[in-house]
Amino acid sequence: MGCAGSTHAQKEVAGAVKKIRKPKPWKHTQPITKAQLMQMREEFWDTAPHYGGRKEIWDALRAAAEADISLAQAIVDSAGVIVQDTDLTTCYDERGAKYELPKYVLSEPTNLVEEN
């Protein structure tokens, strides 16, 4: 009777499935505006593929970083991304390439300031 759910439970115990969660609150070294944060994000995503890994995985990680949690989970699962840290700061692809995402592409800092 309980066989249908046992494989799911076994996968989670074995660590095969890591559920994504929101990153913990963080503070930038100095207060920044939303525009500055968006510029930092654009610069990261523009340059990230040049440091290794596959472009399609970087694209999937960007889509996941910009999506809500449930959609982000579906994106990384369908792209074959192996989530090391559940906040997406460290991931791997199926070939073992490492992808590191800074917190500023995943969430806003606690010291975000209004633009004048």
C-alpha positions as CSV (number, residue, x, y, z in Angstrom):
1,M,0.0,0.0,0.0
2,G,2.7,2.5,0.9
3,C,4.9,1.7,-2.1
4,A,3.8,4.5,-4.3
5,G,5.2,7.2,-1.9
6,S,8.2,5.2,-0.8
7,T,10.5,6.0,-3.7
8,H,9.8,9.8,-3.3
9,A,10.7,9.5,0.4
10,Q,13.8,7.5,-0.4
11,K,15.0,10.1,-2.9
12,E,14.7,12.9,-0.4
13,V,16.5,10.9,2.3
14,A,19.3,10.2,-0.1
15,G,19.6,13.8,-0.9
16,A,18.8,13.4,-4.5
17,V,16.1,16.1,-4.4
18,K,17.0,19.5,-2.9
19,K,14.1,21.9,-2.6
20,I,14.9,25.5,-3.4
21,R,14.3,28.1,-0.8
22,K,14.6,31.9,-0.6
23,P,18.1,33.2,0.3
24,K,18.6,34.4,3.8
25,P,18.5,38.2,4.3
26,W,21.8,39.9,3.5
27,K,23.3,43.3,3.5
28,H,25.4,44.9,0.8
29,T,28.6,46.5,1.8
30,Q,27.0,49.9,1.3
31,P,23.4,51.0,0.7
32,I,22.5,50.8,-3.0
33,T,19.5,51.8,-5.1
34,K,17.3,49.4,-7.1
35,A,18.9,50.8,-10.3
36,Q,22.4,50.0,-9.0
37,L,21.2,46.5,-8.0
38,M,19.7,45.9,-11.5
39,Q,22.9,47.1,-13.2
40,M,25.0,44.7,-11.0
41,R,22.7,41.8,-12.0
42,E,22.9,42.7,-15.7
43,E,26.7,42.8,-15.6
44,F,26.8,39.4,-13.8
45,W,24.5,37.7,-16.3
46,D,26.3,39.2,-19.3
47,T,29.7,38.0,-18.1
48,A,28.9,34.7,-16.3
49,P,28.9,32.4,-19.3
50,H,32.5,33.6,-20.1
51,Y,33.8,32.0,-16.9
52,G,32.8,28.4,-17.9
53,G,29.8,26.2,-17.9
54,R,27.1,25.9,-20.6
55,K,25.1,28.9,-21.8
56,E,21.8,27.0,-21.6
57,I,22.5,26.2,-17.9
58,W,23.3,29.9,-17.2
59,D,20.1,30.9,-19.0
60,A,18.1,28.4,-16.9
61,L,19.7,29.7,-13.7
62,R,18.9,33.3,-14.6
63,A,15.3,32.3,-15.3
64,A,15.1,30.5,-12.0
65,A,16.7,33.4,-10.1
66,E,14.1,35.8,-11.5
67,A,11.1,33.4,-10.9
68,D,9.1,32.6,-7.8
69,I,10.2,29.5,-5.8
70,S,7.9,26.9,-7.3
71,L,8.7,27.9,-10.9
72,A,12.4,28.1,-10.1
73,Q,12.2,24.6,-8.8
74,A,10.6,23.4,-12.1
75,I,13.2,25.3,-14.2
76,V,16.3,23.8,-12.4
77,D,14.7,20.3,-12.4
78,S,13.9,20.4,-16.1
79,A,17.4,21.8,-17.0
80,G,19.1,19.0,-15.1
81,V,20.7,21.4,-12.6
82,I,22.1,19.8,-9.5
83,V,21.4,22.2,-6.6
84,Q,24.2,22.1,-4.0
85,D,23.0,25.0,-1.8
86,T,19.2,25.3,-1.6
87,D,19.4,29.0,-2.1
88,L,20.9,28.5,-5.6
89,T,24.3,30.1,-4.7
90,T,26.1,26.9,-5.7
91,C,24.9,24.5,-8.5
92,Y,26.4,22.0,-10.9
93,D,25.3,20.7,-14.3
94,E,25.2,17.1,-15.3
95,R,28.8,17.2,-16.5
96,G,30.0,18.5,-13.2
97,A,30.6,22.1,-14.1
98,K,30.2,24.5,-11.1
99,Y,27.9,27.5,-11.2
100,E,28.2,30.1,-8.4
101,L,25.5,32.8,-8.1
102,P,26.1,35.9,-6.0
103,K,23.3,36.7,-3.5
104,Y,22.5,40.0,-5.3
105,V,21.1,38.1,-8.3
106,L,18.9,36.0,-6.1
107,S,17.4,38.6,-3.7
108,E,17.5,42.2,-2.7
109,P,19.7,43.4,0.2
110,T,18.2,44.6,3.4
111,N,19.9,48.0,2.9
112,L,18.3,48.8,-0.5
113,V,17.5,52.6,-0.6
114,E,15.0,54.6,-2.5
115,E,16.2,56.7,-5.4
116,N,16.0,60.4,-5.1
